[in-house]
Amino acid sequence: MRTASVQSRLCELFDRSGMKDVDIASALGVSKQAVSGWRSGLRSPKKSILIRIADYFQVDVSWILGWDPLPPAKPVALTDEENQLLGLFQQLNRQGRDLLLQTAVTAVASGMYSNHD
């Protein structure tokens, strides 16, 4: 039985991520207007985009479609380098965080600094 709408699930997923709509759009390769449309319920993502969203946020498409409850988040073991980066990020003010995130998004989007393991 469906327990939620696609709109409510996308809003929950995006809100839980802590990402801005512009960063979600960039990560998914869509426009900010598309993300805003999904949040408002005026638009629904195409099947291919639903799969991309599920892959990016590591959830099942069936959950996005409102069929399953979201499983509890699995604890992620961070490396020492990742913990150091997180600690530095937490020390930044809002402006510093925004600058760092935009720099990271730009670096990854360029393809020059992406981890292709």
C-alpha beads as a LAMMPS data file, in Angstrom:
LAMMPS data file: protein, C-alpha beads

117 atoms
116 bonds

1 atom types
1 bond types

-500.0 500.0 xlo xhi
-500.0 500.0 ylo yhi
-500.0 500.0 zlo zhi

Masses

1 110.0

Atoms # bond

1 1 1 0.000 0.000 0.000
2 1 1 1.265 3.462 -0.878
3 1 1 1.874 5.532 2.208
4 1 1 3.124 8.795 0.683
5 1 1 3.167 10.870 -2.513
6 1 1 6.180 11.262 -4.777
7 1 1 6.206 14.969 -3.904
8 1 1 6.298 14.341 -0.148
9 1 1 9.005 11.696 -0.518
10 1 1 11.185 13.948 -2.686
11 1 1 10.773 16.816 -0.222
12 1 1 11.715 14.516 2.659
13 1 1 14.723 13.165 0.785
14 1 1 15.961 16.592 -0.287
15 1 1 15.409 18.082 3.179
16 1 1 17.228 15.186 4.862
17 1 1 20.185 15.695 2.522
18 1 1 20.665 19.282 3.722
19 1 1 21.475 20.294 0.143
20 1 1 20.194 23.438 -1.554
21 1 1 17.937 22.986 -4.580
22 1 1 20.631 24.407 -6.862
23 1 1 23.115 21.782 -5.607
24 1 1 20.552 18.981 -5.973
25 1 1 19.878 20.148 -9.524
26 1 1 23.588 20.227 -10.339
27 1 1 24.160 16.765 -8.860
28 1 1 21.261 15.302 -10.859
29 1 1 21.952 17.184 -14.092
30 1 1 18.613 19.006 -14.119
31 1 1 17.521 22.627 -13.717
32 1 1 16.786 24.268 -10.378
33 1 1 13.290 24.906 -11.760
34 1 1 12.780 21.153 -12.192
35 1 1 13.668 20.547 -8.532
36 1 1 11.354 23.396 -7.470
37 1 1 8.565 21.889 -9.589
38 1 1 8.990 18.510 -7.921
39 1 1 8.934 20.109 -4.467
40 1 1 5.734 22.012 -5.249
41 1 1 4.067 19.012 -6.859
42 1 1 3.525 20.870 -10.132
43 1 1 5.847 18.461 -11.937
44 1 1 6.978 14.877 -11.505
45 1 1 10.394 13.562 -12.508
46 1 1 10.612 11.238 -15.499
47 1 1 11.418 7.576 -14.891
48 1 1 15.071 8.051 -15.876
49 1 1 15.398 10.943 -13.423
50 1 1 13.690 8.939 -10.639
51 1 1 16.349 6.278 -11.114
52 1 1 19.086 8.929 -11.015
53 1 1 17.612 10.409 -7.807
54 1 1 17.416 6.968 -6.192
55 1 1 21.008 6.174 -7.153
56 1 1 22.356 9.521 -5.997
57 1 1 20.582 9.463 -2.623
58 1 1 20.951 5.682 -2.209
59 1 1 17.265 4.850 -1.767
60 1 1 14.917 2.518 -3.647
61 1 1 12.735 3.972 -6.379
62 1 1 9.820 2.189 -4.660
63 1 1 10.416 4.358 -1.593
64 1 1 10.320 7.538 -3.709
65 1 1 7.076 6.299 -5.267
66 1 1 5.592 6.015 -1.772
67 1 1 5.519 2.249 -1.324
68 1 1 8.064 1.488 1.377
69 1 1 9.102 3.199 4.587
70 1 1 12.574 4.703 4.498
71 1 1 15.024 2.327 6.150
72 1 1 17.079 3.762 8.975
73 1 1 20.239 5.470 7.823
74 1 1 23.268 3.217 7.919
75 1 1 26.211 4.614 9.828
76 1 1 29.040 5.476 7.484
77 1 1 32.632 4.934 8.535
78 1 1 34.670 7.972 7.504
79 1 1 38.376 7.984 6.789
80 1 1 40.696 10.205 8.820
81 1 1 40.889 12.589 5.853
82 1 1 37.074 12.765 5.598
83 1 1 36.788 13.400 9.346
84 1 1 39.358 16.186 9.078
85 1 1 37.458 17.774 6.186
86 1 1 34.161 17.507 8.066
87 1 1 35.722 19.098 11.157
88 1 1 37.044 22.014 9.122
89 1 1 33.695 22.413 7.336
90 1 1 31.874 22.586 10.679
91 1 1 34.150 25.441 11.765
92 1 1 33.141 27.591 8.782
93 1 1 30.341 30.162 8.854
94 1 1 27.469 29.983 6.327
95 1 1 29.359 32.043 3.737
96 1 1 32.469 29.875 4.045
97 1 1 30.423 26.681 3.758
98 1 1 28.636 27.982 0.657
99 1 1 31.961 28.922 -0.936
100 1 1 33.504 25.531 -0.150
101 1 1 30.473 23.622 -1.462
102 1 1 30.356 25.646 -4.680
103 1 1 34.078 25.095 -5.197
104 1 1 33.614 21.342 -4.724
105 1 1 30.627 21.231 -7.101
106 1 1 32.605 23.128 -9.738
107 1 1 35.681 20.911 -9.305
108 1 1 33.662 17.700 -9.659
109 1 1 31.623 19.039 -12.586
110 1 1 34.822 19.901 -14.463
111 1 1 35.797 16.213 -14.390
112 1 1 39.407 17.106 -13.642
113 1 1 39.192 16.307 -9.944
114 1 1 36.549 13.570 -9.869
115 1 1 37.327 10.288 -8.198
116 1 1 36.786 7.659 -10.897
117 1 1 37.641 4.581 -8.807

Bonds

1 1 1 2
2 1 2 3
3 1 3 4
4 1 4 5
5 1 5 6
6 1 6 7
7 1 7 8
8 1 8 9
9 1 9 10
10 1 10 11
11 1 11 12
12 1 12 13
13 1 13 14
14 1 14 15
15 1 15 16
16 1 16 17
17 1 17 18
18 1 18 19
19 1 19 20
20 1 20 21
21 1 21 22
22 1 22 23
23 1 23 24
24 1 24 25
25 1 25 26
26 1 26 27
27 1 27 28
28 1 28 29
29 1 29 30
30 1 30 31
31 1 31 32
32 1 32 33
33 1 33 34
34 1 34 35
35 1 35 36
36 1 36 37
37 1 37 38
38 1 38 39
39 1 39 40
40 1 40 41
41 1 41 42
42 1 42 43
43 1 43 44
44 1 44 45
45 1 45 46
46 1 46 47
47 1 47 48
48 1 48 49
49 1 49 50
50 1 50 51
51 1 51 52
52 1 52 53
53 1 53 54
54 1 54 55
55 1 55 56
56 1 56 57
57 1 57 58
58 1 58 59
59 1 59 60
60 1 60 61
61 1 61 62
62 1 62 63
63 1 63 64
64 1 64 65
65 1 65 66
66 1 66 67
67 1 67 68
68 1 68 69
69 1 69 70
70 1 70 71
71 1 71 72
72 1 72 73
73 1 73 74
74 1 74 75
75 1 75 76
76 1 76 77
77 1 77 78
78 1 78 79
79 1 79 80
80 1 80 81
81 1 81 82
82 1 82 83
83 1 83 84
84 1 84 85
85 1 85 86
86 1 86 87
87 1 87 88
88 1 88 89
89 1 89 90
90 1 90 91
91 1 91 92
92 1 92 93
93 1 93 94
94 1 94 95
95 1 95 96
96 1 96 97
97 1 97 98
98 1 98 99
99 1 99 100
100 1 100 101
101 1 101 102
102 1 102 103
103 1 103 104
104 1 104 105
105 1 105 106
106 1 106 107
107 1 107 108
108 1 108 109
109 1 109 110
110 1 110 111
111 1 111 112
112 1 112 113
113 1 113 114
114 1 114 115
115 1 115 116
116 1 116 117
